[in-house]
Amino acid sequence: MDQDAACNLSGRKRRKSVQLKRAPFETYIRRFMMDESIHPRSRMSITRRGAIVMSDIISDLLEHLATKAGELVRVSRRKTMLPRDVLDAVRLVFPESHAQQAVVEAELALTRFEFEIPTGDDDDTCLHYPATSTPKQAPAADYYS
């Protein structure tokens, strides 16, 4: 008697459970939509098909940005892609106002990364800045409403 026959005494064939394949960014899109700090007045949801479409758009956009940044590296005859190449690719791909906002956010993230000081605490995930230096702030305009 084999393993399946021993477990299945009724004689019916067991169906294998089919696990749905998730789109690469689906989880993060759902978290973003449910975040009350982004949507304070209402909890928004998104259908599975909508999340898959959004994930495909994000994947295509990242691929396009990586291709443009790679072309910039090739043109400048370097072998290493720098953050500057990615920022320039963003400026080429996005319309002007969106590119400016994306560059401001990217520079803020790079500044945070540069000033991060390891504390040795594994459970402490926030960033720490030296007392003499603070990161640049984004413009005061409300871009997310």
OpenMM code with the backbone's topology and positions (N, CA, C; nanometers):
from openmm import Vec3, app, unit

residues = "MET ASP GLN ASP ALA ALA CYS ASN LEU SER GLY ARG LYS ARG ARG LYS SER VAL GLN LEU LYS ARG ALA PRO PHE GLU THR TYR ILE ARG ARG PHE MET MET ASP GLU SER ILE HIS PRO ARG SER ARG MET SER ILE THR ARG ARG GLY ALA ILE VAL MET SER ASP ILE ILE SER ASP LEU LEU GLU HIS LEU ALA THR LYS ALA GLY GLU LEU VAL ARG VAL SER ARG ARG LYS THR MET LEU PRO ARG ASP VAL LEU ASP ALA VAL ARG LEU VAL PHE PRO GLU SER HIS ALA GLN GLN ALA VAL VAL GLU ALA GLU LEU ALA LEU THR ARG PHE GLU PHE GLU ILE PRO THR GLY ASP ASP ASP ASP THR CYS LEU HIS TYR PRO ALA THR SER THR PRO LYS GLN ALA PRO ALA ALA ASP TYR TYR SER".split()
positions = [
    Vec3(0.0833, -0.1176, 0.0000),
    Vec3(0.0000, 0.0000, 0.0000),
    Vec3(0.0877, 0.1238, 0.0000),
    Vec3(0.0604, 0.2133, -0.0919),
    Vec3(0.1412, 0.3342, -0.0943),
    Vec3(0.0845, 0.4396, 0.0012),
    Vec3(0.1536, 0.5497, 0.0117),
    Vec3(0.1217, 0.6541, 0.1088),
    Vec3(-0.0172, 0.7122, 0.0838),
    Vec3(-0.0500, 0.7436, -0.0430),
    Vec3(-0.1786, 0.8047, -0.0739),
    Vec3(-0.2939, 0.7089, -0.0467),
    Vec3(-0.2760, 0.5844, -0.0787),
    Vec3(-0.3820, 0.4865, -0.0577),
    Vec3(-0.4084, 0.4659, 0.0912),
    Vec3(-0.3061, 0.4742, 0.1728),
    Vec3(-0.3227, 0.4559, 0.3165),
    Vec3(-0.3987, 0.5726, 0.3777),
    Vec3(-0.3764, 0.6910, 0.3274),
    Vec3(-0.4414, 0.8095, 0.3822),
    Vec3(-0.5830, 0.8256, 0.3290),
    Vec3(-0.6104, 0.7727, 0.2131),
    Vec3(-0.7379, 0.7917, 0.1482),
    Vec3(-0.8114, 0.6587, 0.1451),
    Vec3(-0.8874, 0.6309, 0.2487),
    Vec3(-0.9546, 0.5027, 0.2593),
    Vec3(-1.0851, 0.4980, 0.1811),
    Vec3(-1.1394, 0.6142, 0.1431),
    Vec3(-1.2673, 0.6157, 0.0737),
    Vec3(-1.2525, 0.5826, -0.0747),
    Vec3(-1.1325, 0.5791, -0.1272),
    Vec3(-1.1112, 0.5438, -0.2663),
    Vec3(-1.1162, 0.6607, -0.3618),
    Vec3(-1.1483, 0.7799, -0.3129),
    Vec3(-1.1514, 0.8964, -0.3999),
    Vec3(-1.0102, 0.9511, -0.4188),
    Vec3(-0.9896, 1.0095, -0.5357),
    Vec3(-0.8604, 1.0733, -0.5594),
    Vec3(-0.8568, 1.2074, -0.4878),
    Vec3(-0.7427, 1.2349, -0.4295),
    Vec3(-0.7261, 1.3632, -0.3609),
    Vec3(-0.6876, 1.4688, -0.4625),
    Vec3(-0.7524, 1.5826, -0.4522),
    Vec3(-0.7163, 1.6932, -0.5394),
    Vec3(-0.6010, 1.7700, -0.4769),
    Vec3(-0.5070, 1.8029, -0.5604),
    Vec3(-0.3964, 1.8841, -0.5115),
    Vec3(-0.4439, 2.0279, -0.5002),
    Vec3(-0.4047, 2.0918, -0.3915),
    Vec3(-0.4439, 2.2311, -0.3755),
    Vec3(-0.3607, 2.3176, -0.4706),
    Vec3(-0.4291, 2.4058, -0.5388),
    Vec3(-0.3638, 2.4939, -0.6330),
    Vec3(-0.3403, 2.6270, -0.5626),
    Vec3(-0.2151, 2.6660, -0.5534),
    Vec3(-0.1839, 2.7924, -0.4891),
    Vec3(-0.1773, 2.9013, -0.5953),
    Vec3(-0.2526, 3.0073, -0.5714),
    Vec3(-0.2557, 3.1157, -0.6676),
    Vec3(-0.1218, 3.1879, -0.6690),
    Vec3(-0.0772, 3.2191, -0.7875),
    Vec3(0.0488, 3.2907, -0.8016),
    Vec3(0.0217, 3.4395, -0.7855),
    Vec3(0.0937, 3.5021, -0.6928),
    Vec3(0.0736, 3.6446, -0.6682),
    Vec3(0.1617, 3.7272, -0.7608),
    Vec3(0.1072, 3.8404, -0.7994),
    Vec3(0.1854, 3.9356, -0.8773),
    Vec3(0.2931, 3.9931, -0.7851),
    Vec3(0.4072, 4.0329, -0.8402),
    Vec3(0.5203, 4.0743, -0.7564),
    Vec3(0.4905, 4.1865, -0.6565),
    Vec3(0.4072, 4.2838, -0.6916),
    Vec3(0.3825, 4.3980, -0.6034),
    Vec3(0.2425, 4.3968, -0.5445),
    Vec3(0.1690, 4.2883, -0.5608),
    Vec3(0.0296, 4.2825, -0.5172),
    Vec3(0.0158, 4.3048, -0.3669),
    Vec3(0.1018, 4.2426, -0.2895),
    Vec3(0.0955, 4.2554, -0.1446),
    Vec3(0.1149, 4.4000, -0.1020),
    Vec3(0.2110, 4.4678, -0.1629),
    Vec3(0.2416, 4.6047, -0.1247),
    Vec3(0.1321, 4.7009, -0.1695),
    Vec3(0.0692, 4.6725, -0.2835),
    Vec3(-0.0412, 4.7558, -0.3306),
    Vec3(-0.1582, 4.7447, -0.2347),
    Vec3(-0.1877, 4.6228, -0.1903),
    Vec3(-0.2965, 4.6044, -0.0942),
    Vec3(-0.2666, 4.6744, 0.0385),
    Vec3(-0.1436, 4.6650, 0.0875),
    Vec3(-0.1056, 4.7342, 0.2114),
    Vec3(-0.1199, 4.8848, 0.1958),
    Vec3(-0.0787, 4.9369, 0.0813),
    Vec3(-0.0890, 5.0800, 0.0552),
    Vec3(-0.2347, 5.1246, 0.0565),
    Vec3(-0.3219, 5.0469, -0.0062),
    Vec3(-0.4626, 5.0841, -0.0126),
    Vec3(-0.5296, 5.0783, 0.1243),
    Vec3(-0.4832, 4.9905, 0.2117),
    Vec3(-0.5440, 4.9760, 0.3442),
    Vec3(-0.4818, 5.0681, 0.4485),
    Vec3(-0.3768, 5.1401, 0.4145),
    Vec3(-0.3063, 5.2248, 0.5100),
    Vec3(-0.3912, 5.3471, 0.5442),
    Vec3(-0.4260, 5.3624, 0.6704),
    Vec3(-0.5113, 5.4734, 0.7113),
    Vec3(-0.4356, 5.6059, 0.7157),
    Vec3(-0.3026, 5.6024, 0.7220),
    Vec3(-0.2289, 5.7279, 0.7215),
    Vec3(-0.2280, 5.7905, 0.5827),
    Vec3(-0.2485, 5.7103, 0.4797),
    Vec3(-0.2531, 5.7618, 0.3424),
    Vec3(-0.3970, 5.7985, 0.3041),
    Vec3(-0.4900, 5.7153, 0.3450),
    Vec3(-0.6320, 5.7397, 0.3196),
    Vec3(-0.7024, 5.7523, 0.4542),
    Vec3(-0.6949, 5.8693, 0.5212),
    Vec3(-0.7447, 5.8784, 0.6583),
    Vec3(-0.8962, 5.8667, 0.6711),
    Vec3(-0.9720, 5.9064, 0.5712),
    Vec3(-1.1170, 5.9100, 0.5849),
    Vec3(-1.1853, 5.7786, 0.5509),
    Vec3(-1.1212, 5.6988, 0.4692),
    Vec3(-1.1858, 5.5736, 0.4291),
    Vec3(-1.0811, 5.4671, 0.4040),
    Vec3(-1.1158, 5.3469, 0.4366),
    Vec3(-1.0287, 5.2329, 0.4050),
    Vec3(-1.0667, 5.1857, 0.2672),
    Vec3(-0.9739, 5.1967, 0.1752),
    Vec3(-1.0006, 5.1582, 0.0374),
    Vec3(-0.9555, 5.0149, 0.0156),
    Vec3(-1.0168, 4.9493, -0.0794),
    Vec3(-0.9746, 4.8143, -0.1150),
    Vec3(-0.9585, 4.8083, -0.2664),
    Vec3(-0.9011, 4.7002, -0.3113),
    Vec3(-0.8774, 4.6820, -0.4540),
    Vec3(-0.9029, 4.5352, -0.4868),
    Vec3(-0.9583, 4.5102, -0.6035),
    Vec3(-0.9846, 4.3724, -0.6429),
    Vec3(-0.8540, 4.3048, -0.6824),
    Vec3(-0.8576, 4.1746, -0.6901),
    Vec3(-0.7375, 4.1000, -0.7283),
    Vec3(-0.6925, 4.1381, -0.8695),
    Vec3(-0.7867, 4.1485, -0.9606),
    Vec3(-0.7524, 4.1845, -1.0984),
    Vec3(-0.6939, 4.3262, -1.1042),
    Vec3(-0.7491, 4.4194, -1.0261),
    Vec3(-0.6954, 4.5554, -1.0206),
    Vec3(-0.5541, 4.5574, -0.9655),
    Vec3(-0.5278, 4.4756, -0.8616),
    Vec3(-0.3938, 4.4685, -0.8037),
    Vec3(-0.2943, 4.4094, -0.9041),
    Vec3(-0.3376, 4.3126, -0.9834),
    Vec3(-0.2503, 4.2524, -1.0842),
    Vec3(-0.2164, 4.3552, -1.1923),
    Vec3(-0.3160, 4.4340, -1.2338),
    Vec3(-0.2913, 4.5377, -1.3344),
    Vec3(-0.1931, 4.6409, -1.2801),
    Vec3(-0.2150, 4.6863, -1.1559),
    Vec3(-0.1230, 4.7829, -1.0949),
    Vec3(0.0174, 4.7249, -1.0844),
    Vec3(0.0285, 4.5972, -1.0479),
    Vec3(0.1586, 4.5315, -1.0359),
    Vec3(0.2287, 4.5250, -1.1708),
    Vec3(0.1531, 4.4969, -1.2770),
    Vec3(0.2113, 4.4945, -1.4114),
    Vec3(0.2619, 4.6323, -1.4535),
    Vec3(0.1860, 4.7356, -1.4189),
    Vec3(0.2285, 4.8717, -1.4513),
    Vec3(0.3583, 4.9047, -1.3797),
    Vec3(0.3669, 4.8711, -1.2516),
    Vec3(0.4883, 4.8986, -1.1739),
    Vec3(0.6064, 4.8200, -1.2302),
    Vec3(0.5844, 4.6937, -1.2638),
    Vec3(0.6926, 4.6122, -1.3200),
    Vec3(0.7432, 4.6693, -1.4521),
    Vec3(0.6503, 4.7096, -1.5393),
    Vec3(0.6894, 4.7682, -1.6679),
    Vec3(0.7659, 4.8985, -1.6481),
    Vec3(0.7197, 4.9801, -1.5528),
    Vec3(0.7863, 5.1066, -1.5262),
    Vec3(0.9278, 5.0853, -1.4738),
    Vec3(0.9444, 4.9915, -1.3808),
    Vec3(1.0782, 4.9627, -1.3280),
    Vec3(1.1705, 4.9076, -1.4362),
    Vec3(1.1161, 4.8237, -1.5231),
    Vec3(1.1969, 4.7703, -1.6331),
    Vec3(1.2401, 4.8817, -1.7274),
    Vec3(1.1479, 4.9744, -1.7564),
    Vec3(1.1794, 5.0859, -1.8452),
    Vec3(1.2860, 5.1764, -1.7825),
    Vec3(1.2731, 5.2041, -1.6511),
    Vec3(1.3728, 5.2864, -1.5822),
    Vec3(1.5093, 5.2184, -1.5808),
    Vec3(1.5120, 5.0885, -1.5558),
    Vec3(1.6388, 5.0156, -1.5538),
    Vec3(1.7041, 5.0154, -1.6916),
    Vec3(1.6235, 5.0020, -1.7958),
    Vec3(1.6771, 5.0045, -1.9320),
    Vec3(1.7386, 5.1408, -1.9638),
    Vec3(1.6657, 5.2484, -1.9293),
    Vec3(1.7180, 5.3834, -1.9544),
    Vec3(1.8448, 5.4089, -1.8746),
    Vec3(1.8465, 5.3676, -1.7474),
    Vec3(1.9656, 5.3871, -1.6651),
    Vec3(2.0827, 5.3067, -1.7207),
    Vec3(2.0569, 5.1863, -1.7693),
    Vec3(2.1618, 5.1052, -1.8313),
    Vec3(2.2181, 5.1697, -1.9559),
    Vec3(2.1298, 5.2315, -2.0360),
    Vec3(2.1767, 5.3025, -2.1550),
    Vec3(2.2670, 5.4199, -2.1163),
    Vec3(2.2302, 5.4911, -2.0090),
    Vec3(2.3125, 5.6037, -1.9633),
    Vec3(2.4502, 5.5565, -1.9162),
    Vec3(2.4544, 5.4411, -1.8498),
    Vec3(2.5825, 5.3857, -1.8051),
    Vec3(2.6669, 5.3472, -1.9261),
    Vec3(2.6047, 5.2855, -2.0252),
    Vec3(2.6759, 5.2424, -2.1452),
    Vec3(2.7307, 5.3619, -2.2226),
    Vec3(2.6504, 5.4677, -2.2335),
    Vec3(2.6936, 5.5872, -2.3063),
    Vec3(2.8126, 5.6532, -2.2363),
    Vec3(2.8118, 5.6521, -2.1021),
    Vec3(2.9215, 5.7150, -2.0285),
    Vec3(3.0423, 5.6220, -2.0122),
    Vec3(3.0350, 5.5045, -2.0724),
    Vec3(3.1450, 5.4070, -2.0744),
    Vec3(3.1906, 5.3648, -1.9347),
    Vec3(3.0923, 5.3436, -1.8492),
    Vec3(3.1219, 5.2920, -1.7151),
    Vec3(3.0634, 5.1524, -1.7031),
    Vec3(3.1062, 5.0814, -1.6000),
    Vec3(3.0548, 4.9466, -1.5784),
    Vec3(2.9627, 4.9388, -1.4575),
    Vec3(2.9524, 5.0496, -1.3829),
    Vec3(2.8727, 5.0507, -1.2607),
    Vec3(2.7620, 5.1551, -1.2717),
    Vec3(2.6407, 5.1142, -1.2361),
    Vec3(2.5290, 5.2071, -1.2367),
    Vec3(2.5295, 5.2832, -1.1042),
    Vec3(2.5241, 5.4142, -1.1130),
    Vec3(2.5250, 5.5006, -0.9957),
    Vec3(2.3845, 5.5543, -0.9693),
    Vec3(2.3587, 5.6019, -0.8477),
    Vec3(2.2273, 5.6629, -0.8213),
    Vec3(2.1978, 5.7783, -0.9167),
    Vec3(2.3002, 5.8487, -0.9575),
    Vec3(2.2826, 5.9605, -1.0507),
    Vec3(2.2239, 5.9124, -1.1837),
    Vec3(2.2637, 5.7939, -1.2290),
    Vec3(2.2103, 5.7383, -1.3538),
    Vec3(2.0607, 5.7083, -1.3407),
    Vec3(2.0219, 5.6569, -1.2254),
    Vec3(1.8799, 5.6265, -1.2036),
    Vec3(1.7993, 5.7556, -1.1982),
    Vec3(1.8523, 5.8583, -1.1297),
    Vec3(1.7824, 5.9872, -1.1233),
    Vec3(1.7687, 6.0488, -1.2620),
    Vec3(1.8716, 6.0384, -1.3427),
    Vec3(1.8639, 6.0909, -1.4793),
    Vec3(1.7629, 6.0122, -1.5631),
    Vec3(1.7551, 5.8810, -1.5409),
    Vec3(1.6562, 5.7995, -1.6120),
    Vec3(1.5147, 5.8407, -1.5725),
    Vec3(1.4954, 5.8712, -1.4450),
    Vec3(1.3640, 5.9176, -1.3987),
    Vec3(1.3281, 6.0485, -1.4674),
    Vec3(1.4253, 6.1381, -1.4782),
    Vec3(1.4000, 6.2658, -1.5454),
    Vec3(1.3635, 6.2461, -1.6928),
    Vec3(1.4193, 6.1446, -1.7562),
    Vec3(1.3896, 6.1184, -1.8967),
    Vec3(1.2537, 6.0509, -1.9179),
    Vec3(1.2151, 5.9636, -1.8239),
    Vec3(1.0939, 5.8834, -1.8425),
    Vec3(0.9677, 5.9574, -1.7990),
    Vec3(0.9717, 6.0239, -1.6838),
    Vec3(0.8519, 6.0878, -1.6285),
    Vec3(0.8331, 6.2283, -1.6834),
    Vec3(0.7081, 6.2773, -1.6809),
    Vec3(0.6848, 6.4185, -1.7126),
    Vec3(0.7542, 6.5072, -1.6080),
    Vec3(0.7737, 6.6339, -1.6402),
    Vec3(0.8588, 6.7215, -1.5603),
    Vec3(0.8168, 6.7320, -1.4138),
    Vec3(0.6901, 6.7564, -1.3854),
    Vec3(0.6478, 6.7760, -1.2466),
    Vec3(0.6624, 6.6467, -1.1653),
    Vec3(0.6277, 6.5346, -1.2267),
    Vec3(0.6415, 6.4061, -1.1569),
    Vec3(0.7885, 6.3716, -1.1367),
    Vec3(0.8703, 6.4037, -1.2357),
    Vec3(1.0138, 6.3750, -1.2240),
    Vec3(1.0758, 6.4570, -1.1113),
    Vec3(1.0378, 6.5836, -1.0989),
    Vec3(1.0921, 6.6664, -0.9910),
    Vec3(1.0566, 6.6089, -0.8547),
    Vec3(0.9302, 6.5702, -0.8371),
    Vec3(0.8887, 6.5134, -0.7087),
    Vec3(0.9595, 6.3813, -0.6814),
    Vec3(0.9742, 6.2973, -0.7832),
    Vec3(1.0428, 6.1688, -0.7661),
    Vec3(1.1894, 6.1898, -0.7292),
    Vec3(1.2541, 6.2881, -0.7902),
    Vec3(1.3946, 6.3156, -0.7599),
    Vec3(1.4088, 6.3670, -0.6174),
    Vec3(1.3172, 6.4533, -0.5722),
    Vec3(1.3215, 6.5026, -0.4339),
    Vec3(1.3083, 6.3870, -0.3361),
    Vec3(1.2131, 6.2961, -0.3615),
    Vec3(1.1940, 6.1803, -0.2734),
    Vec3(1.3154, 6.0878, -0.2754),
    Vec3(1.3750, 6.0702, -0.3923),
    Vec3(1.4925, 5.9835, -0.4030),
    Vec3(1.6117, 6.0430, -0.3287),
    Vec3(1.6314, 6.1744, -0.3429),
    Vec3(1.7423, 6.2383, -0.2718),
    Vec3(1.7218, 6.2321, -0.1213),
    Vec3(1.5976, 6.2444, -0.0761),
    Vec3(1.5670, 6.2312, 0.0662),
    Vec3(1.5997, 6.0895, 0.1149),
    Vec3(1.5629, 5.9892, 0.0354),
    Vec3(1.5935, 5.8503, 0.0727),
    Vec3(1.7437, 5.8261, 0.0761),
    Vec3(1.8169, 5.8817, -0.0210),
    Vec3(1.9625, 5.8662, -0.0214),
    Vec3(2.0256, 5.9347, 0.0983),
    Vec3(1.9743, 6.0509, 0.1358),
    Vec3(2.0261, 6.1217, 0.2523),
    Vec3(2.0014, 6.0406, 0.3787),
    Vec3(1.8824, 5.9849, 0.3911),
    Vec3(1.8526, 5.8999, 0.5080),
    Vec3(1.9466, 5.7805, 0.5123),
    Vec3(1.9702, 5.7201, 0.3972),
    Vec3(2.0574, 5.6033, 0.3912),
    Vec3(2.1999, 5.6393, 0.4306),
    Vec3(2.2482, 5.7552, 0.3854),
    Vec3(2.3848, 5.7963, 0.4157),
    Vec3(2.4045, 5.8283, 0.5628),
    Vec3(2.3013, 5.8816, 0.6297),
    Vec3(2.3138, 5.9206, 0.7693),
    Vec3(2.2712, 5.8124, 0.8670),
    Vec3(2.2372, 5.6947, 0.8175),
    Vec3(2.1937, 5.5869, 0.9067),
    Vec3(2.3120, 5.5381, 0.9885),
    Vec3(2.2923, 5.5310, 1.1189),
    Vec3(2.3970, 5.4864, 1.2095),
    Vec3(2.3502, 5.3559, 1.2729),
    Vec3(2.4247, 5.2470, 1.2565),
    Vec3(2.3818, 5.1218, 1.3193),
    Vec3(2.3922, 5.1321, 1.4711),
    Vec3(2.2863, 5.0878, 1.5394),
    Vec3(2.2834, 5.0971, 1.6854),
    Vec3(2.3151, 4.9642, 1.7516),
    Vec3(2.3066, 4.8576, 1.6788),
    Vec3(2.3306, 4.7257, 1.7373),
    Vec3(2.2035, 4.6596, 1.7866),
    Vec3(2.0926, 4.7346, 1.7928),
    Vec3(1.9643, 4.6776, 1.8348),
    Vec3(1.8955, 4.6183, 1.7138),
    Vec3(1.8603, 4.4898, 1.7211),
    Vec3(1.7940, 4.4253, 1.6078),
    Vec3(1.6497, 4.4700, 1.5938),
    Vec3(1.5833, 4.5034, 1.7076),
    Vec3(1.4435, 4.5400, 1.7002),
    Vec3(1.4225, 4.6874, 1.6690),
    Vec3(1.5279, 4.7672, 1.6674),
    Vec3(1.5182, 4.9091, 1.6396),
    Vec3(1.5353, 4.9320, 1.4899),
    Vec3(1.4264, 4.9666, 1.4217),
    Vec3(1.4330, 4.9798, 1.2768),
    Vec3(1.4296, 5.1236, 1.2292),
    Vec3(1.4182, 5.2208, 1.3199),
    Vec3(1.4111, 5.3594, 1.2745),
    Vec3(1.5507, 5.4127, 1.2424),
    Vec3(1.5532, 5.5205, 1.1659),
    Vec3(1.6792, 5.5801, 1.1254),
    Vec3(1.7276, 5.6769, 1.2327),
    Vec3(1.8574, 5.6877, 1.2457),
    Vec3(1.9165, 5.7775, 1.3433),
    Vec3(2.0049, 5.8768, 1.2709),
    Vec3(1.9928, 6.0034, 1.3055),
    Vec3(2.0702, 6.1081, 1.2422),
    Vec3(2.1656, 6.1702, 1.3435),
    Vec3(2.2832, 6.2137, 1.2995),
    Vec3(2.3717, 6.2877, 1.3892),
    Vec3(2.3052, 6.4182, 1.4328),
    Vec3(2.3421, 6.4698, 1.5500),
    Vec3(2.2789, 6.5894, 1.6041),
    Vec3(2.3045, 6.7122, 1.5177),
    Vec3(2.4126, 6.7140, 1.4422),
    Vec3(2.4480, 6.8325, 1.3638),
    Vec3(2.3860, 6.8336, 1.2257),
    Vec3(2.3300, 6.7235, 1.1803),
    Vec3(2.2835, 6.7160, 1.0427),
    Vec3(2.1434, 6.6588, 1.0360),
    Vec3(2.0589, 6.7167, 0.9536),
    Vec3(1.9246, 6.6644, 0.9287),
    Vec3(1.9050, 6.6545, 0.7790),
    Vec3(1.8214, 6.5620, 0.7330),
    Vec3(1.8001, 6.5477, 0.5894),
    Vec3(1.7192, 6.6642, 0.5333),
    Vec3(1.7305, 6.6869, 0.4015),
    Vec3(1.6519, 6.7900, 0.3354),
    Vec3(1.5059, 6.7480, 0.3364),
    Vec3(1.4187, 6.8451, 0.3518),
    Vec3(1.2759, 6.8183, 0.3519),
    Vec3(1.2195, 6.8398, 0.2120),
    Vec3(1.1139, 6.7690, 0.1801),
    Vec3(1.0470, 6.7850, 0.0528),
    Vec3(0.9744, 6.9199, 0.0513),
    Vec3(0.9404, 6.9713, -0.0660),
    Vec3(0.8674, 7.0986, -0.0726),
    Vec3(0.7362, 7.0905, 0.0039),
    Vec3(0.6880, 7.2038, 0.0474),
    Vec3(0.5710, 7.2087, 0.1350),
    Vec3(0.4408, 7.1766, 0.0643),
    Vec3(0.4397, 7.1620, -0.0650),
    Vec3(0.3167, 7.1333, -0.1378),
    Vec3(0.2619, 6.9973, -0.1004),
    Vec3(0.1308, 6.9842, -0.1062),
    Vec3(0.0641, 6.8587, -0.0714),
    Vec3(0.0456, 6.7762, -0.1986),
    Vec3(0.1351, 6.6808, -0.2241),
    Vec3(0.1336, 6.6036, -0.3479),
    Vec3(0.0444, 6.4813, -0.3414),
    Vec3(0.0005, 6.4398, -0.2225),
    Vec3(-0.0676, 6.3119, -0.2105),
    Vec3(-0.2178, 6.3257, -0.1929),
    Vec3(-0.2728, 6.4415, -0.2030),
    Vec3(-0.4174, 6.4532, -0.1824),
    Vec3(-0.4911, 6.4658, -0.3123),
] * unit.nanometer
topology = app.Topology()
chain = topology.addChain("A")
for resn in residues:
    res = topology.addResidue(resn, chain)
    for name in ("N", "CA", "C"):
        topology.addAtom(name, app.Element.getBySymbol(name[0]), res)
